[in-house]
Amino acid sequence: MKTLARPSDKAEILRRLRRVHPGSHRGWGRMSAHQMVCHLADSFRMATGQRPARSDTSLFKRTLLKWVVLYAPLRWPAGIRTSPEIDQEVGGTPPVEFTADVAQLETLIELVTLQMGSLDGRPHPLFGRMSDAAWLRWSYVHMDHHLRQFGA
């Protein structure tokens, strides 16, 4: 099971991220490649507490849905709605300059993977409090989903 906690999985995700460019075509959804980079950066800011997100959890979301999302051997489907705070059409960070925004995302990835313990117990808007391991698994799967969206 891939996770950003594993250096080889993190390196793979970073290689794939570097294949995305401003003109990369999406396979689904409405975000541009540049918006996707900012969305992913916002998701790391949310994970670290730098970007607050409202809670929208329930017993079902904290248990069964969380397990399916994190551990079932399924790819996430297209069209999943995100939290408004990291939704590029609502309250997400607007794109500025592609190269700088990618560098910021890489910095955030390094921050969360080098400071193990910094995410432990932080709440996810849907899944409630999560361990470091769960956050790093979620981060890998979330990035994988969006990189596949742009063919990377």
N, C-alpha and C positions, 0 to 999 in steps of 0.2 A: 504494500500500500504506500503510495508516494506521499511525501510530506516535505515542507520546506525545512524541517528539522534535519533532513538528510542532505549533506553537502552535494551529492551527485544529483539529487532531484532539484535542489536549488539552482545548481549550475545549468541543468537542462532548461528550467523555466527562464532563466536569464538569457540563455542562447536564443530561445524562441522569442522572447520579448524583443531582442535586438534585431530580429528579422522583420518586425512590424515597421512600417513607414507611414508617413501621412496619407499616402494614396492607397494603402492596403484596402481591399474591398471586403466588406462584411458579408458573411454567409447568411446572417439573419439579424433582426433587430433594427434599431434606428441610430445607434451611436456611430460616429465616425471612429477611425482608429485613434485619433488624438483624444477624443472624448473618452474612449475606453481606457487609455493610459491614465487619464485624470480620475476616472471612476475607480480603477484599481488602487491608485494612490490614496483616494479618499477612503477606500475600504481598509487600508492599513492604518490611516489616521483614526478611523473609527475603532479599530482593534486596539490601538495604543491609548485611546482616550483623548487624542488631540482633536477629534471631531465627534461631538456627541450625536447620538442617534436615539430616537424615541423607541421605547419598548413596544413591541407588538407580538409578545409571546403568549403561549397558552400551554397547557399540559401536553396536548398533542404535538405542538411544535418543539417543545423542550425534550420530548422523548422520542417518539416514533419518527417524526420528520427529521430530527437532528441525526438519528442513527442512519436513516436512509441516505441523507445528504453526505454524511461523512464516511460511511463505511460500506454501503451497498455498492457492488461492482457495476454501477450504472453511470452513464454520462448524464449530466444535467440537460434537461430539454431546453430548447430555445423559448424565449418569451417570458421568462421568470421576472416578475416585478421586483424591484429593489426598494430599499428604504429611501424615502424622499431626500434625506440628507446627503445621499451619495448617488442620487439619480441625476444624470447630466441634463435632463430636461426640466428639473425642478430646483434642487438646491445644491447640486454638486459643484465642485471647483471648476471654473471655466478654463478651457485650454488657453495657454499663452504662447509658448514656443515649444515645438515638439521635442527637440533634443533635450532642452532643459527639463521638460516635464517627465521624459523617460529617465533622466538622471535622478530626478527627485524620487520617482518610484523605486529605482534601484537602491537609493539611500534608505528609503523606508523599509525595503526588504531586508537590507543589511541590519538595520536597527532592530527589527523584531527577531531576526534569527541569531544575532550575536548576543542578545540580552535575554537568554532563557530565564524564565521566571517572571518576566515583565508583563506577560499577558495572562498569567494564571489567575483565574477567578473573574476576569473582566467579562461583563455581560455582552452577548451578541443580541441584536435587536429581536431576532426570532427565536434563537436557541437558548437564551438565558446565559447564566454563568458557564464559562468554558475553561478547560485546562489549557496550559501552553500547548500540549500535544494536539488537542482538538482545534485550537486556533491555527496552528501551523498546518494541519491537515486541511482545514477549511480554506486557508489561504492558497494552498497548492491547487485544490480542486476549483476554487473560484478563478484563479489565474488561468488554469488549464481551459476552463469553459470559455473565457473571453479570448484567449489566444487561438483556440480552435475557431471561434467566431470569425477571426481575421486570417485564417489559413496558416497560422504559425504553430 
